[in-house]
Amino acid sequence: MKLGFVTLTAILLFSACKESSTDAQKAERVDKVAEAIKEGYMEITDSSITSDQIKKWRIQAESELANRQKKDNNKAWATLDVGVWEKEFVFGSEGMSKEGAYAGHWVDYAENLTYERGIYDEVKEKGRYHYSPDTGVLLMVPASESLKPEEYEIKVVNNTMIWMGTISYRDNGSQTKLTKLEARPKRS
């Protein structure tokens, strides 16, 4: 009984102390997210993510990335860095993407633990990554200070990779299917 009361009290206090956003702040976040999605390099399913939250996550992710890379002696894995990965489907809060919606969207992992992401011949994002085959977790930290880090549990079978978002940076609402290509896709 006491534990239930304490839990209820904590929830009510947290709810009462939670900062509310103004309409202008919400509109600014929605505009930034919409622009990033339109540019094709960001998929955020939670529009409540603020620039302050992104800054905090980036500090955490940079530290985690350094620790993971040091632990693995900065080792890359051919699983990721041989070939280029093109998005085929994305499943998120809006459901399954339509076939062909992500044609030309690619990620290219390099042996030096950096990556580039883009659409056809245009690079939209650069960053650093770490992948651990022991845990199956991929952490990607974009170079741009305005972009949030991403973390996925990944499954690779032959020429197919599935990203399953983790809760660390609120990617847990998405799954992405990627297909391995020999080179970056070209417009037909």
C-alpha positions in Angstrom: 0.0 0.0 0.0 2.8 2.5 0.9 4.7 1.6 -2.3 1.6 2.3 -4.4 1.1 5.7 -2.6 4.8 6.7 -3.1 4.6 5.7 -6.8 1.4 7.7 -7.3 2.8 10.7 -5.5 6.0 10.6 -7.6 4.0 10.4 -10.8 1.8 13.3 -9.8 4.9 15.4 -8.8 6.6 14.7 -12.0 3.5 15.6 -14.0 3.1 18.8 -12.1 6.8 19.8 -12.5 7.0 19.0 -16.2 7.8 22.0 -18.3 5.2 22.9 -20.9 6.1 24.3 -24.3 4.6 27.4 -25.8 2.8 27.2 -29.1 5.7 29.0 -30.8 8.3 26.5 -29.5 6.1 23.6 -30.7 5.7 25.2 -34.1 9.5 25.8 -34.3 10.2 22.1 -33.5 7.6 20.9 -36.0 9.1 23.2 -38.7 12.7 21.9 -38.0 11.6 18.3 -38.1 9.5 18.8 -41.3 12.5 20.4 -43.0 14.9 17.6 -42.0 12.4 15.0 -43.2 11.9 16.9 -46.4 15.7 17.0 -47.0 15.6 13.2 -46.6 18.2 12.7 -43.8 16.2 12.6 -40.7 13.3 10.5 -39.5 11.9 11.6 -36.1 8.7 10.0 -34.9 8.5 12.2 -31.8 8.1 15.9 -32.5 8.6 16.7 -28.8 12.3 16.4 -29.1 13.9 19.8 -28.4 17.3 21.2 -29.4 18.3 21.1 -25.7 17.4 17.4 -25.6 19.5 16.8 -28.8 22.5 18.6 -27.1 22.2 16.4 -24.0 21.9 13.3 -26.1 24.9 14.3 -28.3 27.1 14.7 -25.2 26.0 11.3 -23.9 26.4 9.6 -27.4 29.8 11.1 -28.0 31.0 9.7 -24.7 29.4 6.4 -25.3 30.9 6.2 -28.8 34.4 6.9 -27.6 34.1 4.3 -24.9 32.7 1.6 -27.3 35.3 2.3 -29.9 38.1 2.2 -27.3 36.8 -1.1 -25.9 36.8 -2.6 -29.4 40.2 -1.1 -30.4 38.5 1.0 -33.1 37.7 -2.1 -35.1 35.3 -1.9 -38.0 33.3 -4.9 -39.2 33.0 -5.9 -42.8 29.3 -6.7 -42.1 28.7 -2.9 -42.4 31.5 -1.4 -44.4 31.6 -3.6 -47.5 29.2 -2.1 -49.9 26.5 0.5 -49.5 23.2 0.1 -47.8 20.0 1.5 -49.5 16.8 2.0 -47.5 14.0 -0.1 -48.8 11.2 0.3 -46.2 10.7 2.3 -43.0 8.0 1.3 -40.4 7.2 4.0 -37.9 4.4 5.8 -36.2 2.8 6.5 -39.5 2.8 2.9 -40.6 4.8 1.2 -43.4 6.4 3.4 -46.1 5.2 2.9 -49.6 7.3 0.8 -52.0 9.9 3.0 -53.6 9.5 5.9 -51.1 13.1 5.6 -50.1 14.6 4.8 -53.5 18.1 6.3 -53.6 18.4 6.8 -49.8 21.7 5.2 -48.7 24.1 4.8 -45.9 27.8 4.1 -46.5 29.9 2.9 -43.6 33.7 3.3 -43.8 36.4 1.2 -42.3 37.6 4.3 -40.3 34.3 4.2 -38.3 32.8 7.2 -40.2 29.7 7.1 -42.3 28.0 9.2 -45.0 24.2 9.2 -45.7 22.5 10.7 -48.7 20.1 10.5 -51.6 21.5 9.3 -54.9 24.6 11.4 -55.6 24.1 14.0 -52.8 25.6 13.5 -49.4 23.2 14.8 -46.8 24.9 13.7 -43.5 28.3 12.6 -42.2 29.2 11.2 -38.9 30.9 8.5 -36.8 29.5 5.1 -35.8 30.2 2.0 -33.7 28.8 -1.4 -34.2 29.2 -4.4 -31.8 28.5 -7.8 -33.2 28.4 -9.0 -29.6 25.4 -6.9 -28.7 24.1 -6.2 -32.3 23.9 -2.5 -31.4 24.8 0.3 -33.9 25.3 3.8 -32.6 25.5 6.7 -35.2 26.5 10.2 -34.2 26.0 12.8 -36.9 28.7 15.5 -37.4 26.0 18.2 -37.5 25.3 19.6 -34.0 21.6 20.0 -34.8 21.0 16.3 -35.6 20.3 13.8 -32.9 22.3 10.5 -32.4 20.6 7.3 -33.4 20.9 3.8 -31.9 19.6 0.6 -33.4 19.7 -3.1 -32.8 20.5 -4.6 -36.1 20.1 -7.9 -37.8 22.0 -8.7 -40.9 21.2 -11.7 -43.1 23.0 -12.0 -46.5 22.4 -8.7 -48.3 19.6 -7.4 -46.0 19.9 -5.4 -42.8 17.1 -4.4 -40.4 17.5 -1.5 -38.0 15.2 -1.8 -34.9 15.3 1.5 -33.0 16.3 1.5 -29.3 14.9 3.7 -26.6 18.2 5.5 -26.0 17.5 8.4 -28.4 13.8 7.7 -29.0 14.3 5.6 -32.1 12.3 2.8 -30.6 9.3 3.6 -32.7 10.9 2.7 -36.0 12.3 -0.2 -38.0 14.1 0.1 -41.3 14.9 -2.5 -43.9 18.1 -1.9 -46.0 19.5 -3.7 -48.9 23.3 -4.0 -49.7 24.5 -2.5 -53.0 27.9 -2.6 -54.6 27.9 1.2 -55.0 25.9 4.3 -54.2 22.6 4.3 -56.2 22.3 6.4 -59.3 19.3 8.2 -60.7 17.8 6.3 -63.7 
